[in-house]
Amino acid sequence: MSAVDPRLSINQATIKYADLATALRVTADAGIQAIGLWREPVNEVGLDIAARMLSDSGLRFTTHCRGGFFTLPAGAERDAALDDNRRAIEETATLAAAGAEGSTAVLVLVAGGLPEGSRDLIGARERVRDAIGVLAPEAKAAGVTLAIEPLHPMFASDRAVVSTLGQALDIAADFEPEVVGAAVDTFHIWWDPQVLEQIARAGREGRIATYQVCDWKTPLPSDVLLSRHYTGDGVIDFGSLTRAVIATGYDRDIEVEIFNADIWADAPSNVVRRTADTFAAAVSPHLG
């Protein structure tokens, strides 16, 4: 096993079937210093217990996944989604306070897709902006950064009407950088002809809330959500993207977030070790 990069963070989705206790244990046992958590495993044990478990692990907390799904029109369902995001903000603040020194209070937002029966992509994006406007004061009061995550355009209809880093930054521009930023995820943005200039823009505007990495390889599986790979196993140029992020002054941890049925079927301890090895080979050389 290669030396573990001190900036590597395991996003809990990479070991999806591990409960919170297992995820914390195998991450720490592998010599990895940081973890990003998902709401479902946290809520399975309860927020207070999860915070205590995280504190006991000695790991830094890097992100909480996820909030968002803001594209519904006005009504009870939209109100419920906003209330759920308020709970997510509270969870993020609590977990960040429980993590080791260097933890960050970042809530990743997935915008949401087109409402059923709708073709109004522009209107859906405006509802995302409006929802963030409602939540931003509450996030600021809690010391939480809302990180808008652009998703690859193949998810625009069902998961995220925000498809490019530029679109995410355009929405974030209405708010203070420490309150609303962007998640830079290689899987979703590697294809974008403007990606390098938009990373530089994000840096100038102080809006890179988190940098997440995994690889893209074709053919995609029938469930395209599960098409992420270990870094170096596909076609993404981690050199240019990582150097661009680092050039902005980004000095936080870097998460590996993988959705892949074969990887999920492997033992979590094997997955975190291979994640560390592939990160060391594909990403670490560009952190210079």
ZABA-527144 format. One record per residue: x negated, z negated, y negated of N, C-alpha, C, O, CB in turn; residue in three letters. Coordinates in steps of 0.1 Angstrom, whole numbers, padded with zeros to 4 digits, always signed. Glycine has a CB too. Layout:
XZYXZYXZYXZYXZYala ...
REM end
This chain:
-0008+0000+0012+0000+0000+0000-0009+0000-0012-0019-0007-0013+0010-0012+0000met -0005+0008-0022-0012+0009-0035-0010-0004-0043+0000-0012-0040-0008+0021-0043ser -0018-0006-0053-0016-0017-0062-0003-0015-0069+0000-0004-0073-0028-0019-0072ala +0005-0026-0071+0018-0024-0077+0016-0024-0092+0009-0032-0098+0027-0036-0073val +0022-0014-0098+0021-0012-0113+0029-0024-0119+0040-0026-0116+0027+0001-0117asp +0023-0031-0129+0030-0042-0135+0042-0039-0143+0050-0047-0146+0020-0050-0144pro +0043-0026-0146+0055-0022-0154+0067-0017-0145+0077-0013-0151+0051-0011-0164arg +0065-0016-0132+0075-0011-0123+0087-0021-0122+0084-0033-0120+0070-0008-0109leu +0099-0017-0124+0111-0025-0121+0119-0017-0111+0121-0005-0111+0119-0027-0134ser +0125-0025-0102+0134-0020-0092+0148-0021-0097+0153-0032-0099+0132-0027-0078ile +0155-0009-0099+0169-0010-0102+0176-0013-0089+0174-0006-0079+0174+0003-0108asn +0185-0022-0089+0192-0027-0077+0199-0016-0069+0201-0017-0057+0201-0038-0080gln +0203-0005-0076+0210+0006-0069+0201+0012-0059+0205+0018-0049+0214+0016-0079ala +0187+0011-0060+0178+0017-0051+0179+0010-0037+0176+0017-0027+0164+0016-0056thr +0183-0002-0037+0185-0010-0025+0200-0014-0024+0202-0026-0024+0175-0022-0023ile +0209-0005-0025+0223-0008-0028+0229-0018-0018+0237-0026-0023+0231+0005-0027lys +0225-0017-0006+0232-0026+0004+0226-0040+0005+0231-0048+0013+0232-0019+0017tyr +0216-0043-0003+0210-0056-0003+0219-0065-0012+0222-0061-0023+0195-0056-0007ala +0222-0077-0007+0229-0086-0017+0219-0091-0027+0207-0088-0026+0235-0098-0009asp +0224-0099-0036+0215-0103-0047+0203-0111-0042+0192-0109-0047+0223-0111-0057leu +0206-0120-0033+0194-0129-0029+0184-0120-0022+0172-0122-0024+0200-0139-0019ala +0188-0111-0014+0179-0102-0007+0171-0093-0017+0159-0091-0015+0186-0093+0004thr +0179-0087-0026+0172-0079-0036+0161-0086-0044+0151-0080-0046+0183-0073-0046ala +0164-0098-0048+0154-0106-0055+0142-0109-0047+0131-0108-0051+0161-0119-0061leu +0145-0113-0034+0134-0117-0025+0125-0105-0022+0113-0107-0023+0140-0123-0012arg +0131-0094-0018+0122-0083-0013+0114-0077-0025+0103-0072-0024+0130-0072-0006val +0120-0077-0037+0113-0072-0049+0101-0081-0052+0090-0077-0054+0123-0072-0061thr +0104-0094-0053+0093-0104-0055+0082-0103-0044+0070-0104-0047+0098-0118-0057ala +0086-0103-0032+0077-0103-0021+0068-0091-0021+0057-0091-0016+0084-0103-0007asp +0073-0079-0027+0065-0067-0027+0055-0068-0039+0047-0058-0041+0074-0055-0029ala +0055-0078-0047+0046-0079-0058+0051-0072-0071+0044-0071-0081+0033-0074-0055gly +0064-0068-0070+0070-0062-0082+0075-0073-0091+0080-0083-0086+0082-0052-0078ile +0074-0071-0104+0076-0082-0113+0089-0081-0121+0093-0090-0128+0065-0082-0124gln +0097-0071-0118+0109-0069-0126+0120-0063-0118+0118-0055-0108+0107-0061-0139ala +0133-0065-0122+0144-0059-0115+0156-0057-0125+0158-0064-0135+0149-0069-0104ile +0163-0046-0123+0175-0043-0130+0187-0045-0121+0186-0041-0109+0175-0028-0135gly +0197-0052-0125+0208-0056-0117+0221-0048-0119+0222-0042-0130+0211-0071-0119leu +0229-0049-0109+0243-0043-0110+0253-0053-0110+0251-0064-0105+0245-0033-0098trp +0264-0050-0117+0274-0061-0119+0281-0065-0106+0284-0077-0105+0285-0055-0128arg +0283-0056-0097+0291-0060-0085+0283-0071-0077+0290-0081-0073+0293-0048-0076glu +0271-0070-0074+0264-0080-0066+0263-0093-0074+0263-0104-0069+0250-0076-0063pro +0262-0092-0088+0261-0104-0096+0275-0111-0095+0275-0124-0094+0258-0101-0111val +0286-0104-0096+0299-0110-0096+0303-0115-0082+0311-0124-0081+0309-0100-0101asn +0296-0110-0072+0299-0115-0058+0295-0130-0057+0302-0138-0051+0291-0107-0048glu +0285-0134-0064+0280-0148-0063+0285-0156-0076+0284-0168-0075+0265-0149-0062val +0289-0149-0086+0292-0156-0099+0281-0156-0108+0269-0157-0104+0297-0170-0096gly +0284-0154-0121+0274-0152-0131+0264-0164-0132+0252-0162-0133+0280-0150-0145leu +0269-0176-0132+0260-0188-0133+0250-0189-0122+0239-0192-0124+0268-0201-0134asp +0255-0187-0110+0247-0187-0098+0237-0176-0098+0225-0178-0095+0255-0187-0085ile +0241-0164-0102+0232-0152-0103+0221-0155-0113+0210-0152-0110+0240-0140-0107ala +0224-0161-0124+0214-0164-0134+0204-0174-0129+0192-0172-0131+0221-0169-0147ala +0209-0184-0121+0200-0194-0116+0191-0187-0105+0179-0190-0104+0207-0206-0110arg +0197-0178-0097+0189-0171-0087+0178-0163-0093+0167-0162-0089+0198-0163-0078met +0182-0156-0104+0172-0147-0111+0161-0156-0117+0149-0152-0116+0179-0139-0122leu +0164-0167-0123+0154-0176-0129+0145-0181-0118+0133-0181-0120+0161-0188-0136ser +0150-0185-0107+0142-0190-0096+0133-0179-0090+0122-0183-0085+0151-0195-0085asp +0137-0167-0091+0129-0156-0085+0116-0153-0093+0106-0148-0088+0137-0143-0085ser +0116-0157-0106+0104-0154-0115+0103-0140-0119+0093-0136-0125+0092-0158-0107gly +0114-0132-0117+0113-0118-0121+0118-0116-0135+0127-0123-0140+0122-0109-0111leu +0113-0106-0142+0119-0101-0154+0132-0094-0152+0133-0087-0141+0109-0092-0162arg +0141-0095-0161+0154-0087-0160+0153-0075-0170+0149-0077-0182+0166-0097-0164phe +0155-0063-0165+0153-0052-0173+0166-0045-0178+0167-0041-0190+0145-0042-0166thr +0176-0043-0170+0189-0038-0174+0200-0044-0166+0198-0049-0155+0189-0022-0173thr +0212-0042-0171+0224-0045-0164+0232-0032-0163+0235-0026-0173+0232-0057-0170his +0237-0029-0151+0244-0017-0149+0258-0021-0143+0259-0028-0133+0237-0007-0139cys +0269-0016-0148+0269-0008-0160+0282-0010-0167+0291-0016-0162+0268+0007-0156arg +0282-0006-0180+0294-0006-0188+0298+0008-0190+0293+0017-0184+0292-0014-0201gly +0308+0010-0199+0312+0023-0203+0326+0027-0198+0335+0018-0198+0302+0033-0198gly +0327+0040-0195+0340+0045-0191+0350+0044-0202+0360+0037-0200+0345+0039-0177phe +0347+0050-0213+0354+0049-0225+0363+0060-0229+0369+0060-0240+0344+0047-0236phe +0365+0070-0221+0372+0082-0225+0387+0082-0224+0393+0092-0227+0366+0094-0217thr +0393+0072-0219+0407+0071-0218+0414+0070-0232+0408+0065-0241+0411+0059-0209leu +0425+0076-0233+0433+0075-0246+0438+0061-0248+0437+0053-0239+0444+0085-0246pro +0442+0058-0260+0447+0045-0264+0458+0041-0254+0466+0048-0250+0453+0045-0278ala +0457+0028-0250+0467+0023-0241+0461+0011-0233+0450+0007-0235+0472+0033-0231gly +0469+0006-0223+0465-0005-0216+0452-0003-0208+0444-0012-0207+0476-0009-0206ala +0451+0009-0202+0439+0011-0194+0426+0011-0203+0416+0006-0199+0440+0025-0187glu +0427+0017-0215+0415+0017-0224+0413+0002-0228+0401-0002-0229+0418+0026-0236arg +0423-0005-0231+0421-0019-0235+0414-0027-0224+0405-0035-0227+0434-0026-0239asp +0418-0025-0212+0412-0032-0200+0398-0028-0199+0389-0036-0195+0420-0028-0187ala +0394-0015-0201+0380-0011-0200+0372-0017-0211+0361-0021-0208+0380+0005-0202ala +0377-0019-0223+0370-0025-0234+0368-0040-0230+0357-0046-0232+0377-0024-0247leu +0378-0047-0225+0376-0061-0221+0366-0062-0210+0358-0072-0210+0390-0066-0216asp +0365-0053-0201+0355-0053-0190+0341-0052-0196+0332-0058-0191+0358-0042-0179asp +0340-0043-0206+0327-0042-0212+0323-0054-0220+0311-0057-0221+0328-0030-0222asn +0333-0061-0225+0330-0074-0232+0324-0084-0222+0314-0091-0224+0342-0080-0238arg +0330-0084-0210+0324-0093-0199+0310-0088-0195+0301-0096-0193+0333-0093-0187arg +0308-0075-0195+0295-0070-0192+0284-0074-0202+0273-0077-0199+0295-0055-0190ala +0288-0074-0215+0279-0078-0225+0275-0093-0223+0263-0097-0224+0286-0077-0239ile +0285-0101-0220+0282-0116-0217+0273-0117-0205+0263-0125-0206+0295-0123-0215glu +0275-0110-0195+0267-0110-0183+0252-0106-0187+0243-0113-0182+0272-0101-0172glu +0251-0096-0194+0238-0091-0198+0230-0101-0206+0218-0104-0203+0239-0078-0206thr +0236-0108-0215+0230-0118-0224+0226-0130-0215+0215-0135-0217+0239-0123-0235ala +0234-0134-0206+0231-0145-0197+0220-0143-0188+0211-0151-0186+0244-0149-0189thr +0220-0131-0182+0209-0127-0172+0196-0125-0180+0185-0130-0174+0213-0115-0165leu +0196-0119-0191+0184-0117-0199+0177-0131-0202+0165-0132-0202+0186-0109-0211ala +0186-0140-0206+0181-0154-0209+0175-0161-0197+0166-0169-0198+0192-0162-0215ala +0180-0157-0185+0175-0164-0173+0163-0157-0167+0156-0164-0159+0186-0163-0162ala +0160-0145-0170+0149-0138-0165+0136-0143-0171+0135-0151-0180+0150-0123-0168gly +0125-0139-0164+0111-0143-0169+0108-0138-0183+0115-0129-0188+0101-0139-0159ala +0098-0143-0188+0093-0138-0202+0091-0123-0201+0086-0118-0192+0080-0145-0206glu +0096-0116-0212+0096-0102-0212+0109-0095-0208+0109-0083-0208+0084-0097-0204gly +0119-0103-0204+0131-0097-0200+0138-0091-0212+0136-0095-0224+0141-0108-0194ser +0147-0081-0210+0154-0074-0220+0169-0074-0218+0173-0072-0206+0148-0059-0222thr +0176-0076-0228+0191-0076-0227+0196-0062-0230+0200-0059-0241+0197-0087-0237ala +0197-0054-0220+0201-0040-0221+0212-0037-0212+0211-0039-0199+0189-0030-0218val +0224-0033-0217+0235-0029-0209+0236-0014-0209+0238-0008-0219+0248-0036-0214leu +0235-0008-0197+0236+0006-0196+0250+0011-0196+0258+0005-0189+0229+0011-0183val +0253+0021-0204+0267+0026-0206+0268+0040-0200+0260+0049-0204+0271+0026-0220leu +0277+0042-0191+0281+0055-0186+0294+0059-0193+0304+0052-0191+0282+0056-0170val +0294+0070-0200+0305+0073-0210+0318+0074-0203+0328+0069-0209+0302+0085-0217ala +0319+0080-0191+0332+0083-0185+0334+0098-0186+0329+0105-0195+0343+0075-0192gly +0342+0103-0177+0345+0117-0176+0358+0121-0184+0363+0113-0191+0346+0122-0162gly +0362+0133-0181+0375+0137-0188+0387+0130-0181+0387+0128-0169+0377+0152-0186leu +0396+0125-0190+0408+0119-0184+0416+0129-0176+0415+0141-0178+0417+0113-0195pro +0423+0124-0166+0430+0133-0157+0439+0142-0165+0447+0138-0173+0439+0125-0147glu +0438+0155-0162+0446+0165-0168+0441+0170-0182+0447+0179-0188+0460+0160-0170gly +0430+0164-0186+0425+0168-0200+0414+0178-0199+0406+0179-0189+0420+0156-0207ser +0414+0187-0209+0402+0196-0211+0395+0194-0224+0387+0202-0228+0407+0211-0210arg +0399+0183-0231+0394+0180-0244+0381+0173-0244+0380+0160-0245+0405+0172-0252asp +0370+0180-0242+0357+0174-0241+0352+0168-0254+0347+0157-0254+0346+0184-0236leu +0355+0175-0265+0351+0169-0278+0359+0156-0281+0353+0147-0286+0354+0180-0289ile +0371+0156-0278+0379+0144-0281+0375+0132-0272+0374+0121-0277+0394+0147-0278gly +0371+0135-0260+0366+0125-0251+0353+0119-0256+0351+0107-0256+0363+0130-0237ala +0344+0127-0261+0332+0122-0267+0335+0113-0280+0328+0103-0282+0322+0134-0271arg +0345+0117-0287+0348+0109-0299+0353+0095-0295+0351+0085-0302+0358+0116-0308glu +0361+0095-0284+0366+0082-0279+0354+0073-0274+0355+0061-0275+0376+0084-0268arg +0344+0079-0269+0332+0071-0266+0326+0065-0278+0323+0053-0279+0321+0080-0259val +0324+0073-0289+0319+0068-0302+0328+0057-0307+0323+0046-0312+0318+0079-0312arg +0341+0059-0306+0350+0048-0311+0349+0035-0303+0349+0025-0309+0365+0054-0311asp +0348+0036-0290+0347+0024-0282+0334+0017-0285+0334+0004-0286+0348+0028-0267ala +0323+0024-0287+0311+0017-0290+0312+0011-0303+0306+0000-0306+0299+0027-0290ile +0319+0017-0313+0321+0011-0326+0328-0003-0324+0326-0012-0332+0329+0020-0334gly +0338-0004-0315+0345-0016-0313+0336-0027-0307+0336-0038-0311+0357-0014-0303val +0327-0023-0298+0319-0032-0290+0306-0036-0297+0300-0046-0295+0316-0026-0277leu +0301-0027-0306+0288-0030-0312+0287-0043-0319+0276-0050-0317+0285-0019-0322ala +0296-0048-0327+0295-0061-0333+0294-0072-0323+0286-0082-0325+0306-0064-0342pro +0301-0071-0312+0300-0081-0301+0287-0081-0294+0281-0091-0291+0312-0079-0291glu +0282-0069-0292+0268-0068-0286+0258-0073-0295+0249-0081-0291+0265-0053-0283ala +0259-0070-0308+0249-0076-0318+0249-0091-0318+0239-0097-0318+0252-0070-0332lys +0261-0097-0318+0263-0111-0318+0256-0118-0305+0251-0129-0306+0277-0115-0319ala +0257-0110-0294+0252-0115-0282+0237-0112-0280+0231-0117-0270+0259-0110-0270ala +0231-0104-0289+0217-0100-0287+0215-0090-0277+0204-0089-0271+0209-0112-0284gly +0225-0082-0274+0225-0072-0263+0224-0058-0269+0230-0055-0279+0237-0073-0254val +0215-0049-0263+0215-0035-0267+0223-0027-0258+0222-0028-0245+0200-0030-0267thr +0232-0019-0263+0240-0010-0255+0233+0003-0254+0229+0010-0264+0254-0007-0262leu +0230+0007-0242+0221+0019-0239+0230+0030-0234+0234+0030-0222+0210+0016-0229ala +0233+0040-0242+0241+0052-0238+0232+0060-0229+0221+0064-0232+0246+0060-0250ile +0237+0063-0216+0230+0071-0207+0236+0085-0206+0247+0086-0200+0229+0064-0193glu +0229+0095-0211+0234+0108-0208+0232+0111-0193+0222+0108-0187+0226+0119-0217pro +0242+0118-0187+0241+0122-0173+0241+0137-0173+0246+0144-0181+0254+0117-0166leu +0234+0142-0162+0233+0156-0160+0247+0163-0161+0257+0157-0158+0228+0159-0145his +0247+0175-0167+0260+0182-0170+0269+0183-0158+0282+0184-0159+0258+0195-0175pro +0264+0183-0145+0273+0184-0134+0282+0172-0133+0292+0172-0125+0264+0185-0121met +0280+0161-0140+0288+0149-0140+0298+0149-0152+0305+0139-0154+0280+0137-0140phe +0298+0159-0160+0306+0159-0173+0321+0157-0171+0327+0151-0179+0303+0171-0181ala +0326+0163-0160+0340+0162-0158+0345+0148-0153+0356+0144-0156+0345+0173-0148ser +0336+0142-0144+0342+0130-0138+0334+0117-0141+0339+0106-0138+0341+0132-0123asp +0322+0118-0147+0315+0106-0149+0310+0104-0163+0310+0092-0168+0303+0105-0140arg +0305+0114-0170+0299+0112-0183+0300+0125-0192+0294+0135-0188+0284+0108-0182ala +0308+0124-0202+0309+0135-0211+0297+0136-0221+0297+0146-0229+0322+0134-0219val +0288+0126-0220+0276+0127-0228+0265+0132-0218+0261+0126-0208+0272+0113-0233val +0260+0145-0221+0252+0152-0211+0237+0153-0215+0229+0156-0207+0257+0165-0209ser +0234+0151-0228+0220+0153-0232+0216+0141-0240+0224+0133-0246+0219+0166-0241thr +0203+0139-0241+0197+0128-0249+0201+0130-0263+0203+0120-0271+0182+0127-0247leu +0201+0142-0268+0205+0145-0282+0219+0140-0285+0221+0134-0296+0204+0160-0285gly +0228+0143-0276+0242+0138-0278+0243+0123-0278+0250+0117-0287+0251+0143-0267gln +0235+0116-0269+0235+0102-0269+0230+0096-0283+0235+0087-0288+0227+0096-0258ala +0219+0103-0288+0213+0098-0300+0222+0101-0312+0222+0093-0322+0200+0105-0302leu +0230+0112-0311+0239+0114-0322+0250+0103-0323+0254+0099-0334+0246+0128-0320asp +0255+0099-0312+0264+0088-0312+0258+0075-0316+0263+0067-0325+0270+0086-0298ile +0246+0072-0311+0239+0060-0315+0235+0059-0330+0234+0048-0335+0226+0058-0306ala +0234+0071-0336+0229+0071-0350+0239+0063-0359+0234+0059-0370+0228+0085-0354ala +0251+0061-0355+0260+0053-0364+0258+0038-0364+0264+0031-0372+0275+0056-0359asp +0248+0034-0355+0247+0020-0353+0232+0016-0355+0223+0024-0354+0252+0016-0340phe +0229+0003-0356+0216-0002-0357+0208+0000-0344+0214-0001-0333+0216-0017-0361glu +0195+0004-0344+0188+0007-0332+0187-0004-0322+0188-0002-0310+0174+0011-0336pro +0187-0017-0327+0186-0028-0317+0200-0031-0311+0200-0038-0301+0181-0040-0324glu +0210-0024-0316+0224-0026-0310+0228-0015-0301+0234-0017-0291+0234-0028-0322val +0225-0003-0305+0229+0009-0297+0217+0018-0296+0211+0023-0305+0241+0017-0303val +0212+0020-0283+0201+0029-0280+0205+0039-0269+0217+0042-0267+0189+0021-0276gly +0195+0044-0262+0197+0053-0252+0189+0050-0239+0178+0044-0241+0194+0068-0256ala +0195+0053-0228+0187+0052-0215+0181+0066-0212+0188+0076-0212+0196+0048-0204ala +0168+0067-0211+0161+0079-0208+0159+0079-0193+0150+0072-0188+0148+0081-0216val +0166+0087-0185+0166+0088-0171+0161+0102-0167+0168+0112-0169+0179+0084-0164asp +0150+0103-0160+0144+0116-0157+0154+0125-0149+0154+0137-0151+0131+0114-0149thr +0161+0119-0140+0170+0127-0131+0180+0135-0140+0184+0146-0136+0178+0118-0121phe +0185+0129-0150+0195+0135-0158+0190+0144-0169+0198+0153-0174+0203+0124-0164his +0178+0142-0174+0174+0150-0186+0162+0159-0184+0159+0167-0193+0170+0140-0196ile +0157+0160-0171+0144+0168-0169+0146+0183-0172+0137+0189-0176+0140+0166-0155trp +0158+0187-0171+0162+0202-0172+0163+0206-0186+0163+0218-0189+0174+0205-0164trp +0165+0197-0196+0169+0200-0209+0158+0206-0217+0147+0201-0218+0174+0187-0216asp +0160+0219-0222+0149+0225-0230+0144+0217-0242+0133+0219-0247+0154+0239-0234pro +0153+0208-0247+0149+0201-0259+0145+0187-0256+0143+0178-0264+0161+0200-0268gln +0142+0184-0243+0140+0170-0239+0128+0163-0246+0129+0152-0250+0138+0169-0224val +0117+0170-0247+0105+0164-0253+0107+0161-0268+0103+0150-0272+0093+0173-0251leu +0114+0170-0275+0116+0167-0289+0127+0156-0291+0126+0149-0301+0121+0180-0297glu +0136+0155-0281+0146+0145-0282+0140+0131-0278+0144+0121-0284+0158+0148-0273gln +0131+0131-0269+0124+0118-0266+0116+0114-0279+0116+0102-0282+0114+0120-0254ile +0109+0123-0285+0102+0120-0298+0111+0115-0308+0108+0105-0315+0094+0132-0303ala +0123+0121-0310+0133+0117-0319+0138+0102-0316+0139+0094-0324+0145+0126-0319arg +0141+0100-0303+0145+0087-0299+0134+0076-0302+0138+0065-0306+0147+0086-0283ala +0122+0080-0301+0111+0071-0305+0111+0068-0320+0109+0057-0324+0098+0076-0300gly +0112+0079-0327+0112+0077-0342+0123+0068-0346+0122+0060-0356+0113+0091-0349arg +0135+0069-0340+0146+0062-0344+0147+0048-0337+0156+0040-0339+0159+0070-0340glu +0137+0045-0328+0137+0032-0322+0148+0030-0312+0153+0018-0311+0137+0021-0332gly +0151+0040-0304+0163+0039-0296+0161+0040-0281+0171+0041-0274+0173+0049-0300arg +0149+0040-0276+0147+0041-0262+0148+0027-0257+0139+0018-0257+0133+0047-0258ile +0160+0024-0251+0163+0010-0246+0157+0008-0232+0154-0003-0229+0178+0008-0246ala +0157+0019-0224+0151+0018-0211+0147+0032-0206+0152+0042-0210+0161+0012-0201thr +0136+0032-0198+0131+0045-0192+0133+0043-0177+0127+0034-0171+0116+0047-0196tyr +0141+0052-0171+0143+0052-0157+0138+0064-0150+0139+0075-0156+0159+0050-0154gln +0133+0063-0138+0127+0075-0131+0132+0076-0117+0134+0066-0110+0112+0074-0132val +0134+0088-0113+0135+0092-0099+0134+0107-0099+0133+0113-0109+0149+0087-0092cys +0134+0113-0087+0132+0127-0086+0144+0135-0082+0154+0130-0078+0121+0130-0076asp +0143+0148-0085+0153+0158-0082+0148+0168-0072+0137+0174-0074+0158+0166-0096trp +0156+0171-0062+0152+0180-0051+0165+0187-0046+0175+0181-0045+0145+0173-0040lys +0163+0200-0045+0174+0208-0039+0171+0212-0025+0160+0213-0021+0177+0221-0048thr +0182+0215-0017+0196+0216-0020+0201+0202-0022+0197+0192-0016+0204+0223-0009pro +0211+0201-0031+0218+0188-0033+0228+0185-0022+0233+0195-0016+0226+0188-0047leu +0230+0173-0018+0240+0169-0008+0254+0172-0013+0256+0174-0025+0238+0155-0004pro +0264+0171-0004+0277+0174-0008+0282+0164-0019+0290+0168-0027+0287+0174+0004ser +0278+0152-0018+0281+0142-0028+0268+0142-0037+0258+0135-0034+0283+0128-0022asp +0270+0149-0048+0258+0151-0057+0253+0138-0063+0242+0137-0068+0261+0161-0068val +0262+0128-0064+0258+0115-0069+0246+0109-0061+0238+0101-0066+0270+0105-0069leu +0245+0113-0048+0235+0107-0039+0223+0116-0037+0218+0117-0026+0242+0104-0026leu +0219+0123-0048+0209+0133-0047+0196+0129-0053+0188+0138-0057+0214+0146-0053ser +0193+0116-0055+0181+0112-0062+0171+0109-0051+0174+0105-0040+0184+0099-0070arg +0158+0111-0055+0147+0109-0045+0136+0100-0051+0135+0098-0063+0141+0123-0041his +0127+0096-0042+0115+0089-0047+0107+0098-0056+0107+0110-0055+0106+0085-0034tyr +0100+0092-0066+0092+0099-0075+0081+0107-0068+0074+0101-0059+0086+0090-0086thr +0080+0120-0071+0070+0128-0064+0075+0136-0052+0068+0145-0047+0059+0120-0059gly +0087+0133-0048+0093+0140-0037+0101+0153-0041+0106+0160-0032+0102+0131-0029asp +0102+0156-0054+0109+0167-0058+0102+0175-0069+0090+0177-0068+0123+0162-0064gly +0109+0180-0079+0103+0190-0088+0101+0184-0103+0096+0192-0111+0112+0202-0089val +0105+0172-0105+0104+0167-0119+0089+0165-0123+0081+0159-0116+0112+0154-0121ile +0086+0169-0135+0073+0167-0141+0072+0154-0148+0075+0152-0160+0069+0179-0151asp +0068+0143-0140+0068+0130-0146+0056+0129-0156+0057+0120-0164+0066+0120-0134phe +0047+0137-0155+0036+0137-0165+0040+0139-0179+0038+0131-0188+0025+0147-0161gly +0047+0150-0181+0051+0154-0195+0061+0144-0200+0061+0140-0212+0056+0168-0196ser +0071+0140-0192+0082+0131-0196+0076+0117-0199+0080+0111-0209+0093+0131-0186leu +0068+0112-0190+0063+0099-0192+0054+0098-0203+0054+0088-0211+0056+0094-0179thr +0045+0108-0205+0036+0108-0217+0044+0108-0230+0040+0102-0239+0026+0119-0216arg +0055+0116-0230+0063+0117-0242+0069+0103-0245+0070+0099-0257+0074+0127-0240ala +0074+0096-0235+0080+0083-0237+0070+0073-0242+0072+0066-0251+0087+0078-0224val +0058+0073-0235+0048+0064-0239+0042+0066-0253+0039+0057-0260+0036+0064-0229ile +0042+0079-0257+0038+0083-0270+0046+0077-0281+0042+0076-0293+0037+0098-0272ala +0059+0074-0278+0068+0068-0288+0064+0053-0291+0070+0047-0300+0082+0069-0284thr +0056+0047-0282+0053+0033-0283+0061+0025-0274+0060+0013-0274+0055+0029-0297gly +0069+0031-0265+0077+0024-0255+0067+0015-0247+0058+0021-0240+0085+0033-0246tyr +0070+0002-0246+0061-0007-0239+0068-0016-0229+0063-0026-0225+0053-0015-0249asp +0080-0012-0226+0088-0020-0217+0086-0016-0202+0078-0007-0200+0103-0019-0220arg +0093-0023-0193+0092-0019-0179+0099-0006-0177+0107-0001-0185+0099-0030-0171asp +0096+0000-0166+0101+0013-0162+0108+0012-0148+0102+0008-0139+0090+0024-0161ile +0121+0015-0148+0129+0013-0136+0129+0025-0127+0129+0036-0132+0144+0009-0140glu +0129+0023-0114+0132+0033-0105+0146+0031-0100+0150+0020-0094+0122+0033-0092val +0155+0041-0102+0169+0040-0098+0172+0052-0089+0172+0063-0094+0178+0040-0111glu +0175+0049-0077+0177+0060-0067+0191+0058-0060+0194+0047-0055+0166+0060-0056ile +0199+0068-0060+0211+0069-0052+0208+0079-0041+0208+0091-0043+0224+0073-0061phe +0207+0075-0028+0204+0084-0017+0208+0077-0004+0203+0066-0001+0189+0087-0017asn +0217+0083+0003+0222+0076+0015+0211+0073+0026+0212+0063+0032+0233+0085+0022ala +0202+0082+0027+0191+0080+0037+0182+0068+0033+0178+0060+0041+0182+0092+0039asp +0179+0067+0020+0171+0056+0015+0179+0043+0016+0173+0033+0019+0167+0059+0000ile +0192+0043+0012+0200+0031+0014+0200+0026+0028+0202+0014+0030+0214+0034+0009trp +0199+0035+0038+0200+0032+0052+0187+0025+0057+0187+0018+0067+0203+0044+0060ala +0176+0026+0049+0164+0020+0053+0164+0006+0049+0172+0001+0041+0152+0028+0046asp +0155-0002+0056+0154-0016+0053+0149-0018+0038+0140-0011+0033+0144-0023+0062ala +0156-0027+0031+0152-0029+0016+0137-0031+0014+0132-0027+0004+0160-0040+0010pro +0131-0039+0023+0117-0042+0021+0109-0029+0022+0099-0027+0015+0112-0052+0032ser +0113-0020+0031+0106-0007+0032+0108+0001+0020+0098+0008+0015+0111+0001+0044asn +0120+0001+0014+0123+0009+0003+0115+0004-0010+0109+0013-0017+0138+0008-0001val +0114-0009-0012+0107-0013-0024+0092-0010-0022+0085-0007-0032+0109-0028-0026val +0087-0011-0010+0072-0008-0008+0070+0007-0011+0060+0010-0018+0068-0012+0006arg +0078+0015-0006+0076+0030-0008+0079+0033-0023+0072+0042-0028+0086+0038+0001arg +0088+0026-0029+0090+0029-0043+0078+0025-0051+0074+0033-0060+0102+0020-0048thr +0072+0014-0048+0059+0010-0055+0048+0020-0053+0041+0024-0062+0055-0004-0050ala +0047+0025-0040+0036+0035-0037+0038+0048-0044+0029+0054-0050+0035+0037-0022asp +0051+0053-0044+0053+0066-0050+0053+0065-0065+0049+0075-0072+0067+0072-0046thr +0057+0054-0071+0056+0052-0085+0041+0052-0089+0037+0058-0100+0063+0039-0089phe +0033+0045-0081+0018+0045-0085+0012+0058-0085+0003+0061-0093+0011+0036-0075ala +0017+0067-0076+0011+0080-0075+0017+0090-0085+0009+0098-0091+0014+0086-0061ala +0030+0089-0088+0036+0099-0097+0037+0095-0111+0037+0104-0120+0049+0102-0091ala +0039+0082-0114+0042+0078-0128+0030+0070-0134+0027+0073-0146+0054+0069-0128val +0024+0061-0127+0014+0052-0132+0002+0060-0139-0002+0056-0149+0008+0044-0122ser -0002+0071-0133-0014+0078-0140-0011+0083-0154-0020+0086-0161-0017+0090-0131pro +0002+0083-0158+0005+0088-0171+0009+0077-0181+0013+0080-0192+0017+0098-0170his +0006+0065-0177+0010+0054-0186-0002+0050-0195+0000+0042-0205+0014+0042-0178leu -0014+0055-0192-0026+0054-0199-0028+0046-0212-0039+0046-0217-0031+0065-0201gly 
REM end
